[in-house]
Amino acid sequence: MMADVLWTANRLPEAERHLRRAIELRHSRPEFSGAVIEWLESPADGLTFRVSGGAVCALNAGARSMVLPEGEVLLASGELVDGKLPPNTASWLV
């Protein structure tokens, strides 16, 4: 007979923890409300946009770190390097 497995936050894979945190933020922060997207300046291999509630999403698909817009980082899929978004990383800011 298999023992029940108690899943805790520290046992979840990192990607799943990020997903759960992202869902929490979407439901708890008013900055994520709104249906209008404003595209912001970003490098050719990145994209940055703001939703009408004020939250900003930045995605770096390039090979070099990307400067983030001003704001408080709520969530990032990787560690920032000198305040910049490293390659293959996304971030939410307010």
PDB file with one MODEL, atoms N, CA, C and O in Angstrom:
MODEL        1
ATOM      1  N   MET A   1       0.841  -1.184   0.000  1.00  0.00           N
ATOM      2  CA  MET A   1       0.000   0.000   0.000  1.00  0.00           C
ATOM      3  C   MET A   1       0.891   1.254   0.000  1.00  0.00           C
ATOM      4  O   MET A   1       1.841   1.357   0.775  1.00  0.00           O
ATOM      5  N   MET A   2       0.562   2.193  -0.880  1.00  0.00           N
ATOM      6  CA  MET A   2       1.368   3.418  -0.976  1.00  0.00           C
ATOM      7  C   MET A   2       0.971   4.385   0.135  1.00  0.00           C
ATOM      8  O   MET A   2      -0.206   4.548   0.454  1.00  0.00           O
ATOM      9  N   ALA A   3       1.967   5.008   0.700  1.00  0.00           N
ATOM     10  CA  ALA A   3       1.698   6.037   1.709  1.00  0.00           C
ATOM     11  C   ALA A   3       1.216   7.295   1.007  1.00  0.00           C
ATOM     12  O   ALA A   3       1.637   7.593  -0.111  1.00  0.00           O
ATOM     13  N   ASP A   4       0.327   8.034   1.672  1.00  0.00           N
ATOM     14  CA  ASP A   4      -0.117   9.314   1.116  1.00  0.00           C
ATOM     15  C   ASP A   4       1.071  10.264   1.070  1.00  0.00           C
ATOM     16  O   ASP A   4       1.905  10.286   1.975  1.00  0.00           O
ATOM     17  N   VAL A   5       1.132  11.043   0.006  1.00  0.00           N
ATOM     18  CA  VAL A   5       2.206  12.018  -0.141  1.00  0.00           C
ATOM     19  C   VAL A   5       1.639  13.397   0.152  1.00  0.00           C
ATOM     20  O   VAL A   5       0.669  13.826  -0.472  1.00  0.00           O
ATOM     21  N   LEU A   6       2.241  14.074   1.090  1.00  0.00           N
ATOM     22  CA  LEU A   6       1.821  15.430   1.423  1.00  0.00           C
ATOM     23  C   LEU A   6       2.687  16.398   0.633  1.00  0.00           C
ATOM     24  O   LEU A   6       3.890  16.509   0.868  1.00  0.00           O
ATOM     25  N   TRP A   7       2.055  17.104  -0.315  1.00  0.00           N
ATOM     26  CA  TRP A   7       2.791  18.056  -1.146  1.00  0.00           C
ATOM     27  C   TRP A   7       2.853  19.392  -0.437  1.00  0.00           C
ATOM     28  O   TRP A   7       1.824  19.952  -0.060  1.00  0.00           O
ATOM     29  N   THR A   8       4.033  19.892  -0.259  1.00  0.00           N
ATOM     30  CA  THR A   8       4.230  21.208   0.321  1.00  0.00           C
ATOM     31  C   THR A   8       4.913  22.095  -0.702  1.00  0.00           C
ATOM     32  O   THR A   8       5.479  21.610  -1.682  1.00  0.00           O
ATOM     33  N   ALA A   9       4.856  23.404  -0.466  1.00  0.00           N
ATOM     34  CA  ALA A   9       5.425  24.361  -1.431  1.00  0.00           C
ATOM     35  C   ALA A   9       6.898  24.088  -1.703  1.00  0.00           C
ATOM     36  O   ALA A   9       7.355  24.278  -2.831  1.00  0.00           O
ATOM     37  N   ASN A  10       7.644  23.651  -0.711  1.00  0.00           N
ATOM     38  CA  ASN A  10       9.074  23.437  -0.951  1.00  0.00           C
ATOM     39  C   ASN A  10       9.360  22.140  -1.704  1.00  0.00           C
ATOM     40  O   ASN A  10      10.508  21.903  -2.081  1.00  0.00           O
ATOM     41  N   ARG A  11       8.362  21.297  -1.933  1.00  0.00           N
ATOM     42  CA  ARG A  11       8.554  20.073  -2.707  1.00  0.00           C
ATOM     43  C   ARG A  11       8.083  20.214  -4.151  1.00  0.00           C
ATOM     44  O   ARG A  11       8.393  19.372  -4.994  1.00  0.00           O
ATOM     45  N   LEU A  12       7.350  21.257  -4.431  1.00  0.00           N
ATOM     46  CA  LEU A  12       6.848  21.450  -5.794  1.00  0.00           C
ATOM     47  C   LEU A  12       7.978  21.889  -6.716  1.00  0.00           C
ATOM     48  O   LEU A  12       8.881  22.616  -6.300  1.00  0.00           O
ATOM     49  N   PRO A  13       7.924  21.452  -7.949  1.00  0.00           N
ATOM     50  CA  PRO A  13       8.917  21.953  -8.899  1.00  0.00           C
ATOM     51  C   PRO A  13       8.820  23.476  -9.006  1.00  0.00           C
ATOM     52  O   PRO A  13       7.754  24.059  -8.808  1.00  0.00           O
ATOM     53  N   GLU A  14       9.924  24.091  -9.315  1.00  0.00           N
ATOM     54  CA  GLU A  14       9.977  25.559  -9.374  1.00  0.00           C
ATOM     55  C   GLU A  14       8.938  26.141 -10.327  1.00  0.00           C
ATOM     56  O   GLU A  14       8.302  27.142  -9.997  1.00  0.00           O
ATOM     57  N   ALA A  15       8.756  25.549 -11.479  1.00  0.00           N
ATOM     58  CA  ALA A  15       7.784  26.067 -12.451  1.00  0.00           C
ATOM     59  C   ALA A  15       6.374  26.047 -11.881  1.00  0.00           C
ATOM     60  O   ALA A  15       5.602  26.979 -12.107  1.00  0.00           O
ATOM     61  N   GLU A  16       6.035  25.016 -11.158  1.00  0.00           N
ATOM     62  CA  GLU A  16       4.697  24.937 -10.574  1.00  0.00           C
ATOM     63  C   GLU A  16       4.519  25.974  -9.467  1.00  0.00           C
ATOM     64  O   GLU A  16       3.440  26.550  -9.330  1.00  0.00           O
ATOM     65  N   ARG A  17       5.556  26.216  -8.686  1.00  0.00           N
ATOM     66  CA  ARG A  17       5.479  27.271  -7.657  1.00  0.00           C
ATOM     67  C   ARG A  17       5.261  28.629  -8.307  1.00  0.00           C
ATOM     68  O   ARG A  17       4.466  29.431  -7.817  1.00  0.00           O
ATOM     69  N   HIS A  18       5.967  28.896  -9.418  1.00  0.00           N
ATOM     70  CA  HIS A  18       5.792  30.165 -10.140  1.00  0.00           C
ATOM     71  C   HIS A  18       4.365  30.291 -10.665  1.00  0.00           C
ATOM     72  O   HIS A  18       3.755  31.356 -10.566  1.00  0.00           O
ATOM     73  N   LEU A  19       3.844  29.222 -11.215  1.00  0.00           N
ATOM     74  CA  LEU A  19       2.485  29.242 -11.742  1.00  0.00           C
ATOM     75  C   LEU A  19       1.478  29.526 -10.631  1.00  0.00           C
ATOM     76  O   LEU A  19       0.574  30.342 -10.810  1.00  0.00           O
ATOM     77  N   ARG A  20       1.623  28.875  -9.509  1.00  0.00           N
ATOM     78  CA  ARG A  20       0.701  29.121  -8.388  1.00  0.00           C
ATOM     79  C   ARG A  20       0.795  30.561  -7.902  1.00  0.00           C
ATOM     80  O   ARG A  20      -0.225  31.187  -7.613  1.00  0.00           O
ATOM     81  N   ARG A  21       1.998  31.085  -7.811  1.00  0.00           N
ATOM     82  CA  ARG A  21       2.182  32.477  -7.383  1.00  0.00           C
ATOM     83  C   ARG A  21       1.570  33.425  -8.410  1.00  0.00           C
ATOM     84  O   ARG A  21       0.943  34.416  -8.036  1.00  0.00           O
ATOM     85  N   ALA A  22       1.743  33.138  -9.687  1.00  0.00           N
ATOM     86  CA  ALA A  22       1.165  33.977 -10.734  1.00  0.00           C
ATOM     87  C   ALA A  22      -0.358  34.004 -10.630  1.00  0.00           C
ATOM     88  O   ALA A  22      -0.972  35.062 -10.769  1.00  0.00           O
ATOM     89  N   ILE A  23      -0.960  32.861 -10.390  1.00  0.00           N
ATOM     90  CA  ILE A  23      -2.418  32.798 -10.240  1.00  0.00           C
ATOM     91  C   ILE A  23      -2.858  33.602  -9.025  1.00  0.00           C
ATOM     92  O   ILE A  23      -3.842  34.339  -9.091  1.00  0.00           O
ATOM     93  N   GLU A  24      -2.137  33.467  -7.915  1.00  0.00           N
ATOM     94  CA  GLU A  24      -2.447  34.261  -6.713  1.00  0.00           C
ATOM     95  C   GLU A  24      -2.418  35.755  -7.017  1.00  0.00           C
ATOM     96  O   GLU A  24      -3.335  36.490  -6.651  1.00  0.00           O
ATOM     97  N   LEU A  25      -1.362  36.196  -7.688  1.00  0.00           N
ATOM     98  CA  LEU A  25      -1.220  37.616  -8.012  1.00  0.00           C
ATOM     99  C   LEU A  25      -2.349  38.099  -8.904  1.00  0.00           C
ATOM    100  O   LEU A  25      -2.913  39.165  -8.660  1.00  0.00           O
ATOM    101  N   ARG A  26      -2.687  37.335  -9.931  1.00  0.00           N
ATOM    102  CA  ARG A  26      -3.757  37.721 -10.862  1.00  0.00           C
ATOM    103  C   ARG A  26      -5.074  37.935 -10.139  1.00  0.00           C
ATOM    104  O   ARG A  26      -5.859  38.805 -10.517  1.00  0.00           O
ATOM    105  N   HIS A  27      -5.322  37.147  -9.099  1.00  0.00           N
ATOM    106  CA  HIS A  27      -6.598  37.237  -8.386  1.00  0.00           C
ATOM    107  C   HIS A  27      -6.581  38.226  -7.229  1.00  0.00           C
ATOM    108  O   HIS A  27      -7.638  38.675  -6.786  1.00  0.00           O
ATOM    109  N   SER A  28      -5.403  38.569  -6.736  1.00  0.00           N
ATOM    110  CA  SER A  28      -5.348  39.399  -5.529  1.00  0.00           C
ATOM    111  C   SER A  28      -4.908  40.841  -5.762  1.00  0.00           C
ATOM    112  O   SER A  28      -5.120  41.692  -4.898  1.00  0.00           O
ATOM    113  N   ARG A  29      -4.310  41.128  -6.892  1.00  0.00           N
ATOM    114  CA  ARG A  29      -3.788  42.468  -7.150  1.00  0.00           C
ATOM    115  C   ARG A  29      -4.644  43.195  -8.173  1.00  0.00           C
ATOM    116  O   ARG A  29      -4.864  42.671  -9.266  1.00  0.00           O
ATOM    117  N   PRO A  30      -5.139  44.399  -7.847  1.00  0.00           N
ATOM    118  CA  PRO A  30      -5.978  45.147  -8.791  1.00  0.00           C
ATOM    119  C   PRO A  30      -5.217  45.585 -10.042  1.00  0.00           C
ATOM    120  O   PRO A  30      -5.838  45.881 -11.063  1.00  0.00           O
ATOM    121  N   GLU A  31      -3.893  45.632  -9.982  1.00  0.00           N
ATOM    122  CA  GLU A  31      -3.095  46.052 -11.142  1.00  0.00           C
ATOM    123  C   GLU A  31      -3.258  45.110 -12.334  1.00  0.00           C
ATOM    124  O   GLU A  31      -2.969  45.494 -13.468  1.00  0.00           O
ATOM    125  N   PHE A  32      -3.714  43.889 -12.091  1.00  0.00           N
ATOM    126  CA  PHE A  32      -3.868  42.918 -13.167  1.00  0.00           C
ATOM    127  C   PHE A  32      -5.240  42.979 -13.826  1.00  0.00           C
ATOM    128  O   PHE A  32      -5.536  42.193 -14.726  1.00  0.00           O
ATOM    129  N   SER A  33      -6.072  43.904 -13.382  1.00  0.00           N
ATOM    130  CA  SER A  33      -7.401  44.040 -13.980  1.00  0.00           C
ATOM    131  C   SER A  33      -7.310  44.826 -15.284  1.00  0.00           C
ATOM    132  O   SER A  33      -6.309  45.488 -15.558  1.00  0.00           O
ATOM    133  N   GLY A  34      -8.353  44.743 -16.066  1.00  0.00           N
ATOM    134  CA  GLY A  34      -8.404  45.509 -17.308  1.00  0.00           C
ATOM    135  C   GLY A  34      -8.163  44.642 -18.525  1.00  0.00           C
ATOM    136  O   GLY A  34      -7.513  43.599 -18.454  1.00  0.00           O
ATOM    137  N   ALA A  35      -8.697  45.095 -19.634  1.00  0.00           N
ATOM    138  CA  ALA A  35      -8.615  44.324 -20.867  1.00  0.00           C
ATOM    139  C   ALA A  35      -7.795  45.020 -21.946  1.00  0.00           C
ATOM    140  O   ALA A  35      -7.625  44.480 -23.039  1.00  0.00           O
ATOM    141  N   VAL A  36      -7.282  46.216 -21.650  1.00  0.00           N
ATOM    142  CA  VAL A  36      -6.525  46.969 -22.643  1.00  0.00           C
ATOM    143  C   VAL A  36      -5.034  46.737 -22.422  1.00  0.00           C
ATOM    144  O   VAL A  36      -4.543  46.814 -21.296  1.00  0.00           O
ATOM    145  N   ILE A  37      -4.325  46.452 -23.505  1.00  0.00           N
ATOM    146  CA  ILE A  37      -2.873  46.244 -23.444  1.00  0.00           C
ATOM    147  C   ILE A  37      -2.182  47.390 -24.169  1.00  0.00           C
ATOM    148  O   ILE A  37      -2.544  47.747 -25.290  1.00  0.00           O
ATOM    149  N   GLU A  38      -1.176  47.963 -23.501  1.00  0.00           N
ATOM    150  CA  GLU A  38      -0.337  49.004 -24.100  1.00  0.00           C
ATOM    151  C   GLU A  38       1.055  48.405 -24.305  1.00  0.00           C
ATOM    152  O   GLU A  38       1.704  47.995 -23.343  1.00  0.00           O
ATOM    153  N   TRP A  39       1.506  48.355 -25.540  1.00  0.00           N
ATOM    154  CA  TRP A  39       2.837  47.825 -25.830  1.00  0.00           C
ATOM    155  C   TRP A  39       3.878  48.872 -25.467  1.00  0.00           C
ATOM    156  O   TRP A  39       3.757  50.034 -25.855  1.00  0.00           O
ATOM    157  N   LEU A  40       4.900  48.465 -24.724  1.00  0.00           N
ATOM    158  CA  LEU A  40       5.962  49.364 -24.290  1.00  0.00           C
ATOM    159  C   LEU A  40       7.232  49.083 -25.084  1.00  0.00           C
ATOM    160  O   LEU A  40       7.380  48.023 -25.693  1.00  0.00           O
ATOM    161  N   GLU A  41       8.135  50.041 -25.068  1.00  0.00           N
ATOM    162  CA  GLU A  41       9.401  49.888 -25.778  1.00  0.00           C
ATOM    163  C   GLU A  41      10.184  48.715 -25.200  1.00  0.00           C
ATOM    164  O   GLU A  41      10.275  48.547 -23.984  1.00  0.00           O
ATOM    165  N   SER A  42      10.742  47.915 -26.091  1.00  0.00           N
ATOM    166  CA  SER A  42      11.567  46.777 -25.667  1.00  0.00           C
ATOM    167  C   SER A  42      12.497  46.399 -26.818  1.00  0.00           C
ATOM    168  O   SER A  42      12.265  46.807 -27.956  1.00  0.00           O
ATOM    169  N   PRO A  43      13.543  45.627 -26.538  1.00  0.00           N
ATOM    170  CA  PRO A  43      14.449  45.190 -27.599  1.00  0.00           C
ATOM    171  C   PRO A  43      13.711  44.311 -28.610  1.00  0.00           C
ATOM    172  O   PRO A  43      12.616  43.823 -28.331  1.00  0.00           O
ATOM    173  N   ALA A  44      14.303  44.116 -29.766  1.00  0.00           N
ATOM    174  CA  ALA A  44      13.687  43.322 -30.829  1.00  0.00           C
ATOM    175  C   ALA A  44      13.403  41.887 -30.395  1.00  0.00           C
ATOM    176  O   ALA A  44      12.446  41.275 -30.871  1.00  0.00           O
ATOM    177  N   ASP A  45      14.217  41.349 -29.505  1.00  0.00           N
ATOM    178  CA  ASP A  45      14.028  39.963 -29.065  1.00  0.00           C
ATOM    179  C   ASP A  45      13.364  39.869 -27.690  1.00  0.00           C
ATOM    180  O   ASP A  45      13.504  38.868 -26.987  1.00  0.00           O
ATOM    181  N   GLY A  46      12.648  40.917 -27.325  1.00  0.00           N
ATOM    182  CA  GLY A  46      11.888  40.926 -26.082  1.00  0.00           C
ATOM    183  C   GLY A  46      10.555  41.591 -26.313  1.00  0.00           C
ATOM    184  O   GLY A  46      10.332  42.198 -27.360  1.00  0.00           O
ATOM    185  N   LEU A  47       9.671  41.482 -25.351  1.00  0.00           N
ATOM    186  CA  LEU A  47       8.446  42.258 -25.433  1.00  0.00           C
ATOM    187  C   LEU A  47       8.022  42.672 -24.039  1.00  0.00           C
ATOM    188  O   LEU A  47       8.237  41.968 -23.052  1.00  0.00           O
ATOM    189  N   THR A  48       7.410  43.848 -24.000  1.00  0.00           N
ATOM    190  CA  THR A  48       6.970  44.426 -22.741  1.00  0.00           C
ATOM    191  C   THR A  48       5.627  45.094 -22.982  1.00  0.00           C
ATOM    192  O   THR A  48       5.447  45.834 -23.949  1.00  0.00           O
ATOM    193  N   PHE A  49       4.688  44.819 -22.085  1.00  0.00           N
ATOM    194  CA  PHE A  49       3.385  45.458 -22.192  1.00  0.00           C
ATOM    195  C   PHE A  49       2.823  45.759 -20.815  1.00  0.00           C
ATOM    196  O   PHE A  49       3.219  45.166 -19.811  1.00  0.00           O
ATOM    197  N   ARG A  50       1.875  46.712 -20.798  1.00  0.00           N
ATOM    198  CA  ARG A  50       1.194  47.097 -19.567  1.00  0.00           C
ATOM    199  C   ARG A  50      -0.296  46.854 -19.781  1.00  0.00           C
ATOM    200  O   ARG A  50      -0.850  47.231 -20.814  1.00  0.00           O
ATOM    201  N   VAL A  51      -0.946  46.221 -18.801  1.00  0.00           N
ATOM    202  CA  VAL A  51      -2.400  46.094 -18.853  1.00  0.00           C
ATOM    203  C   VAL A  51      -2.998  47.339 -18.223  1.00  0.00           C
ATOM    204  O   VAL A  51      -2.340  48.018 -17.435  1.00  0.00           O
ATOM    205  N   SER A  52      -4.240  47.640 -18.566  1.00  0.00           N
ATOM    206  CA  SER A  52      -4.844  48.899 -18.134  1.00  0.00           C
ATOM    207  C   SER A  52      -4.909  49.050 -16.618  1.00  0.00           C
ATOM    208  O   SER A  52      -5.017  50.172 -16.124  1.00  0.00           O
ATOM    209  N   GLY A  53      -4.846  47.964 -15.875  1.00  0.00           N
ATOM    210  CA  GLY A  53      -4.810  48.060 -14.412  1.00  0.00           C
ATOM    211  C   GLY A  53      -3.476  48.541 -13.874  1.00  0.00           C
ATOM    212  O   GLY A  53      -3.389  48.955 -12.718  1.00  0.00           O
ATOM    213  N   GLY A  54      -2.419  48.491 -14.708  1.00  0.00           N
ATOM    214  CA  GLY A  54      -1.112  49.001 -14.316  1.00  0.00           C
ATOM    215  C   GLY A  54       0.006  47.977 -14.262  1.00  0.00           C
ATOM    216  O   GLY A  54       1.174  48.366 -14.249  1.00  0.00           O
ATOM    217  N   ALA A  55      -0.297  46.685 -14.231  1.00  0.00           N
ATOM    218  CA  ALA A  55       0.747  45.664 -14.186  1.00  0.00           C
ATOM    219  C   ALA A  55       1.507  45.630 -15.508  1.00  0.00           C
ATOM    220  O   ALA A  55       0.936  45.853 -16.576  1.00  0.00           O
ATOM    221  N   VAL A  56       2.801  45.348 -15.416  1.00  0.00           N
ATOM    222  CA  VAL A  56       3.673  45.270 -16.593  1.00  0.00           C
ATOM    223  C   VAL A  56       4.239  43.861 -16.685  1.00  0.00           C
ATOM    224  O   VAL A  56       4.659  43.281 -15.683  1.00  0.00           O
ATOM    225  N   CYS A  57       4.246  43.322 -17.886  1.00  0.00           N
ATOM    226  CA  CYS A  57       4.865  42.029 -18.161  1.00  0.00           C
ATOM    227  C   CYS A  57       6.034  42.258 -19.103  1.00  0.00           C
ATOM    228  O   CYS A  57       5.891  42.929 -20.125  1.00  0.00           O
ATOM    229  N   ALA A  58       7.188  41.703 -18.762  1.00  0.00           N
ATOM    230  CA  ALA A  58       8.374  41.802 -19.621  1.00  0.00           C
ATOM    231  C   ALA A  58       8.876  40.390 -19.900  1.00  0.00           C
ATOM    232  O   ALA A  58       8.976  39.567 -18.991  1.00  0.00           O
ATOM    233  N   LEU A  59       9.188  40.120 -21.157  1.00  0.00           N
ATOM    234  CA  LEU A  59       9.679  38.819 -21.574  1.00  0.00           C
ATOM    235  C   LEU A  59      10.959  39.009 -22.376  1.00  0.00           C
ATOM    236  O   LEU A  59      10.978  39.768 -23.345  1.00  0.00           O
ATOM    237  N   ASN A  60      12.015  38.333 -21.984  1.00  0.00           N
ATOM    238  CA  ASN A  60      13.289  38.407 -22.694  1.00  0.00           C
ATOM    239  C   ASN A  60      13.527  37.090 -23.408  1.00  0.00           C
ATOM    240  O   ASN A  60      13.835  36.084 -22.768  1.00  0.00           O
ATOM    241  N   ALA A  61      13.389  37.083 -24.731  1.00  0.00           N
ATOM    242  CA  ALA A  61      13.639  35.896 -25.542  1.00  0.00           C
ATOM    243  C   ALA A  61      14.991  35.981 -26.241  1.00  0.00           C
ATOM    244  O   ALA A  61      15.294  35.166 -27.112  1.00  0.00           O
ATOM    245  N   GLY A  62      15.795  36.956 -25.865  1.00  0.00           N
ATOM    246  CA  GLY A  62      17.081  37.170 -26.518  1.00  0.00           C
ATOM    247  C   GLY A  62      18.229  36.493 -25.806  1.00  0.00           C
ATOM    248  O   GLY A  62      18.034  35.738 -24.854  1.00  0.00           O
ATOM    249  N   ALA A  63      19.426  36.774 -26.277  1.00  0.00           N
ATOM    250  CA  ALA A  63      20.647  36.175 -25.742  1.00  0.00           C
ATOM    251  C   ALA A  63      21.338  37.060 -24.702  1.00  0.00           C
ATOM    252  O   ALA A  63      22.256  36.611 -24.016  1.00  0.00           O
ATOM    253  N   ARG A  64      20.891  38.337 -24.582  1.00  0.00           N
ATOM    254  CA  ARG A  64      21.505  39.259 -23.619  1.00  0.00           C
ATOM    255  C   ARG A  64      20.468  39.732 -22.612  1.00  0.00           C
ATOM    256  O   ARG A  64      19.267  39.708 -22.885  1.00  0.00           O
ATOM    257  N   SER A  65      20.939  40.163 -21.443  1.00  0.00           N
ATOM    258  CA  SER A  65      20.034  40.674 -20.418  1.00  0.00           C
ATOM    259  C   SER A  65      19.320  41.915 -20.924  1.00  0.00           C
ATOM    260  O   SER A  65      19.850  42.652 -21.755  1.00  0.00           O
ATOM    261  N   MET A  66      18.125  42.141 -20.424  1.00  0.00           N
ATOM    262  CA  MET A  66      17.252  43.217 -20.882  1.00  0.00           C
ATOM    263  C   MET A  66      16.936  44.151 -19.712  1.00  0.00           C
ATOM    264  O   MET A  66      16.661  43.695 -18.602  1.00  0.00           O
ATOM    265  N   VAL A  67      16.977  45.447 -19.967  1.00  0.00           N
ATOM    266  CA  VAL A  67      16.631  46.435 -18.944  1.00  0.00           C
ATOM    267  C   VAL A  67      15.130  46.356 -18.694  1.00  0.00           C
ATOM    268  O   VAL A  67      14.336  46.320 -19.634  1.00  0.00           O
ATOM    269  N   LEU A  68      14.751  46.329 -17.423  1.00  0.00           N
ATOM    270  CA  LEU A  68      13.335  46.303 -17.048  1.00  0.00           C
ATOM    271  C   LEU A  68      12.794  47.720 -16.914  1.00  0.00           C
ATOM    272  O   LEU A  68      13.544  48.645 -16.598  1.00  0.00           O
ATOM    273  N   PRO A  69      11.501  47.895 -17.150  1.00  0.00           N
ATOM    274  CA  PRO A  69      10.905  49.203 -16.882  1.00  0.00           C
ATOM    275  C   PRO A  69      10.909  49.470 -15.375  1.00  0.00           C
ATOM    276  O   PRO A  69      11.102  48.556 -14.573  1.00  0.00           O
ATOM    277  N   GLU A  70      10.695  50.717 -15.007  1.00  0.00           N
ATOM    278  CA  GLU A  70      10.623  51.073 -13.586  1.00  0.00           C
ATOM    279  C   GLU A  70       9.477  50.310 -12.927  1.00  0.00           C
ATOM    280  O   GLU A  70       8.448  50.062 -13.555  1.00  0.00           O
ATOM    281  N   GLY A  71       9.657  49.943 -11.672  1.00  0.00           N
ATOM    282  CA  GLY A  71       8.587  49.297 -10.924  1.00  0.00           C
ATOM    283  C   GLY A  71       9.116  48.226  -9.989  1.00  0.00           C
ATOM    284  O   GLY A  71      10.294  47.868 -10.012  1.00  0.00           O
ATOM    285  N   GLU A  72       8.209  47.731  -9.171  1.00  0.00           N
ATOM    286  CA  GLU A  72       8.520  46.670  -8.217  1.00  0.00           C
ATOM    287  C   GLU A  72       8.288  45.324  -8.886  1.00  0.00           C
ATOM    288  O   GLU A  72       7.204  45.069  -9.411  1.00  0.00           O
ATOM    289  N   VAL A  73       9.300  44.462  -8.872  1.00  0.00           N
ATOM    290  CA  VAL A  73       9.166  43.128  -9.447  1.00  0.00           C
ATOM    291  C   VAL A  73       8.359  42.267  -8.477  1.00  0.00           C
ATOM    292  O   VAL A  73       8.760  42.059  -7.332  1.00  0.00           O
ATOM    293  N   LEU A  74       7.220  41.774  -8.952  1.00  0.00           N
ATOM    294  CA  LEU A  74       6.380  40.892  -8.143  1.00  0.00           C
ATOM    295  C   LEU A  74       6.753  39.433  -8.331  1.00  0.00           C
ATOM    296  O   LEU A  74       6.696  38.636  -7.394  1.00  0.00           O
ATOM    297  N   LEU A  75       7.135  39.095  -9.550  1.00  0.00           N
ATOM    298  CA  LEU A  75       7.430  37.704  -9.872  1.00  0.00           C
ATOM    299  C   LEU A  75       8.351  37.667 -11.088  1.00  0.00           C
ATOM    300  O   LEU A  75       8.168  38.425 -12.040  1.00  0.00           O
ATOM    301  N   ALA A  76       9.324  36.792 -11.046  1.00  0.00           N
ATOM    302  CA  ALA A  76      10.209  36.587 -12.195  1.00  0.00           C
ATOM    303  C   ALA A  76      10.488  35.094 -12.308  1.00  0.00           C
ATOM    304  O   ALA A  76      10.586  34.394 -11.300  1.00  0.00           O
ATOM    305  N   SER A  77      10.614  34.620 -13.519  1.00  0.00           N
ATOM    306  CA  SER A  77      10.851  33.193 -13.731  1.00  0.00           C
ATOM    307  C   SER A  77      12.312  32.801 -13.520  1.00  0.00           C
ATOM    308  O   SER A  77      12.666  31.627 -13.631  1.00  0.00           O
ATOM    309  N   GLY A  78      13.154  33.778 -13.218  1.00  0.00           N
ATOM    310  CA  GLY A  78      14.558  33.529 -12.915  1.00  0.00           C
ATOM    311  C   GLY A  78      15.124  34.698 -12.128  1.00  0.00           C
ATOM    312  O   GLY A  78      14.466  35.725 -11.960  1.00  0.00           O
ATOM    313  N   GLU A  79      16.322  34.536 -11.658  1.00  0.00           N
ATOM    314  CA  GLU A  79      16.976  35.587 -10.878  1.00  0.00           C
ATOM    315  C   GLU A  79      17.394  36.742 -11.783  1.00  0.00           C
ATOM    316  O   GLU A  79      17.945  36.527 -12.862  1.00  0.00           O
ATOM    317  N   LEU A  80      17.127  37.968 -11.335  1.00  0.00           N
ATOM    318  CA  LEU A  80      17.596  39.142 -12.064  1.00  0.00           C
ATOM    319  C   LEU A  80      19.103  39.239 -11.916  1.00  0.00           C
ATOM    320  O   LEU A  80      19.663  38.819 -10.903  1.00  0.00           O
ATOM    321  N   VAL A  81      19.763  39.795 -12.930  1.00  0.00           N
ATOM    322  CA  VAL A  81      21.211  39.975 -12.907  1.00  0.00           C
ATOM    323  C   VAL A  81      21.480  41.473 -12.987  1.00  0.00           C
ATOM    324  O   VAL A  81      21.230  42.100 -14.016  1.00  0.00           O
ATOM    325  N   ASP A  82      21.990  42.044 -11.895  1.00  0.00           N
ATOM    326  CA  ASP A  82      22.240  43.484 -11.828  1.00  0.00           C
ATOM    327  C   ASP A  82      20.991  44.290 -12.184  1.00  0.00           C
ATOM    328  O   ASP A  82      21.069  45.320 -12.853  1.00  0.00           O
ATOM    329  N   GLY A  83      19.833  43.798 -11.722  1.00  0.00           N
ATOM    330  CA  GLY A  83      18.574  44.491 -11.964  1.00  0.00           C
ATOM    331  C   GLY A  83      18.010  44.318 -13.359  1.00  0.00           C
ATOM    332  O   GLY A  83      17.003  44.937 -13.702  1.00  0.00           O
ATOM    333  N   LYS A  84      18.652  43.478 -14.174  1.00  0.00           N
ATOM    334  CA  LYS A  84      18.201  43.242 -15.549  1.00  0.00           C
ATOM    335  C   LYS A  84      17.588  41.849 -15.667  1.00  0.00           C
ATOM    336  O   LYS A  84      17.890  40.945 -14.888  1.00  0.00           O
ATOM    337  N   LEU A  85      16.718  41.706 -16.666  1.00  0.00           N
ATOM    338  CA  LEU A  85      16.063  40.439 -16.939  1.00  0.00           C
ATOM    339  C   LEU A  85      16.971  39.583 -17.823  1.00  0.00           C
ATOM    340  O   LEU A  85      17.255  39.960 -18.960  1.00  0.00           O
ATOM    341  N   PRO A  86      17.434  38.427 -17.310  1.00  0.00           N
ATOM    342  CA  PRO A  86      18.327  37.593 -18.113  1.00  0.00           C
ATOM    343  C   PRO A  86      17.594  36.932 -19.280  1.00  0.00           C
ATOM    344  O   PRO A  86      16.365  36.967 -19.337  1.00  0.00           O
ATOM    345  N   PRO A  87      18.336  36.334 -20.204  1.00  0.00           N
ATOM    346  CA  PRO A  87      17.714  35.645 -21.338  1.00  0.00           C
ATOM    347  C   PRO A  87      16.743  34.559 -20.871  1.00  0.00           C
ATOM    348  O   PRO A  87      16.914  33.956 -19.811  1.00  0.00           O
ATOM    349  N   ASN A  88      15.718  34.330 -21.698  1.00  0.00           N
ATOM    350  CA  ASN A  88      14.733  33.273 -21.451  1.00  0.00           C
ATOM    351  C   ASN A  88      14.042  33.408 -20.107  1.00  0.00           C
ATOM    352  O   ASN A  88      13.815  32.420 -19.410  1.00  0.00           O
ATOM    353  N   THR A  89      13.709  34.647 -19.749  1.00  0.00           N
ATOM    354  CA  THR A  89      13.098  34.947 -18.461  1.00  0.00           C
ATOM    355  C   THR A  89      11.960  35.932 -18.661  1.00  0.00           C
ATOM    356  O   THR A  89      11.998  36.772 -19.561  1.00  0.00           O
ATOM    357  N   ALA A  90      10.949  35.819 -17.815  1.00  0.00           N
ATOM    358  CA  ALA A  90       9.825  36.749 -17.840  1.00  0.00           C
ATOM    359  C   ALA A  90       9.635  37.329 -16.434  1.00  0.00           C
ATOM    360  O   ALA A  90      10.055  36.736 -15.441  1.00  0.00           O
ATOM    361  N   SER A  91       8.999  38.488 -16.375  1.00  0.00           N
ATOM    362  CA  SER A  91       8.794  39.143 -15.095  1.00  0.00           C
ATOM    363  C   SER A  91       7.503  39.935 -15.106  1.00  0.00           C
ATOM    364  O   SER A  91       7.082  40.443 -16.146  1.00  0.00           O
ATOM    365  N   TRP A  92       6.864  40.040 -13.923  1.00  0.00           N
ATOM    366  CA  TRP A  92       5.700  40.904 -13.716  1.00  0.00           C
ATOM    367  C   TRP A  92       6.109  42.008 -12.753  1.00  0.00           C
ATOM    368  O   TRP A  92       6.742  41.748 -11.730  1.00  0.00           O
ATOM    369  N   LEU A  93       5.750  43.226 -13.082  1.00  0.00           N
ATOM    370  CA  LEU A  93       6.078  44.395 -12.252  1.00  0.00           C
ATOM    371  C   LEU A  93       4.841  45.249 -12.032  1.00  0.00           C
ATOM    372  O   LEU A  93       3.884  45.204 -12.805  1.00  0.00           O
ATOM    373  N   VAL A  94       4.885  46.023 -10.968  1.00  0.00           N
ATOM    374  CA  VAL A  94       3.856  47.054 -10.741  1.00  0.00           C
ATOM    375  C   VAL A  94       4.537  48.355 -10.389  1.00  0.00           C
ATOM    376  O   VAL A  94       3.866  49.360 -10.157  1.00  0.00           O
TER     377      VAL A  94
ENDMDL
END
